[in-house]
Amino acid sequence: MKIFINIKLITMAKKRNVKKDIEFLTYEILNDCFLSIDTHPERNKEGITKLISETIAKRNELIKRVNDRKVDKKEINKHFKSIYADLMKSADESFAKLSQLIKD
């Protein structure tokens, strides 16, 4: 499942909105992980729990980057765009890993 957000449309992003997007995508990944554990208990449960831990760690890292006060106000849009790019990359990788773990 690929998720696309047009990063060029993001202007003056607010911290609150960026955090909401991070939380939403993290929740979706975790929800799919828990759903797959419930529906396919015979599948790779250890791999899925490892993916859950990686997803939570990535979420914490992204939230920490959003809250970084050392970013220059002139560079804030570039900063948020890079966070969104990392978020999308991470979400795509997590969904791909989950798909592979379920197939095995």
C-alpha positions in Angstrom: 0.0 0.0 0.0 1.5 3.3 -1.1 0.6 6.5 0.5 1.1 9.7 -1.4 1.0 13.2 0.0 2.1 16.0 -2.3 4.9 17.6 -0.4 4.8 20.6 -2.6 1.3 21.5 -1.4 2.5 21.7 2.2 3.1 25.3 3.0 3.5 26.7 6.5 2.9 23.4 8.2 2.1 23.6 11.9 3.6 21.4 14.4 0.2 20.2 15.5 -0.7 19.0 12.0 2.6 17.3 11.5 2.3 15.4 14.8 -1.3 14.4 13.8 -0.1 13.0 10.5 2.7 11.1 12.3 0.3 9.7 14.8 -2.2 8.7 12.1 0.2 6.8 10.0 1.8 5.2 13.0 -1.6 4.1 14.3 -2.5 2.6 10.8 0.7 0.6 10.8 0.3 -0.6 14.3 -3.4 -1.4 13.7 -2.5 -3.5 10.7 0.2 -5.3 12.7 -2.1 -6.2 15.5 -4.8 -7.2 13.1 -2.4 -9.5 11.3 -1.3 -11.1 14.6 -5.0 -11.7 15.5 -6.1 -13.1 12.2 -2.9 -15.1 11.4 -1.5 -16.3 14.8 0.5 -19.0 13.0 2.4 -16.5 11.0 5.7 -14.7 11.9 4.6 -13.2 15.2 8.2 -12.4 16.3 8.9 -10.5 13.1 5.7 -8.5 13.5 6.4 -7.6 17.1 9.9 -6.5 16.0 8.2 -4.3 13.3 5.9 -2.8 16.0 9.0 -1.9 18.0 10.7 -0.3 15.0 7.6 1.6 14.1 7.2 3.1 17.6 10.9 4.0 17.7 10.6 5.8 14.3 7.5 7.6 15.6 9.4 8.8 18.6 12.3 10.0 16.5 10.0 11.9 14.1 8.2 13.6 17.0 11.5 14.5 18.5 12.5 16.1 15.2 9.2 18.1 15.1 9.8 19.4 18.6 13.4 20.5 17.8 13.7 24.1 18.8 17.1 24.6 17.2 15.6 24.9 13.7 15.9 28.3 12.2 12.4 29.8 11.5 13.4 30.5 7.9 14.2 26.9 7.4 11.1 25.5 9.1 9.3 24.5 5.9 12.3 22.6 4.6 12.5 20.9 8.0 8.9 19.8 7.9 9.1 18.7 4.3 12.1 16.5 5.2 10.1 15.0 8.2 7.2 14.3 5.9 9.5 12.6 3.3 11.0 10.4 6.1 7.5 9.6 7.4 6.3 8.5 4.0 9.4 6.5 3.3 9.1 4.8 6.7 5.4 4.1 6.3 5.9 2.5 2.9 8.8 0.4 4.2 6.8 -0.7 7.2 3.8 -1.7 5.1 6.1 -3.6 2.7 7.8 -5.4 5.6 4.4 -6.4 7.0 3.2 -7.7 3.7 6.4 -9.8 3.4 6.0 -11.1 6.9 2.4 -12.2 6.3 3.3 -13.9 3.1 6.1 -16.0 4.7 
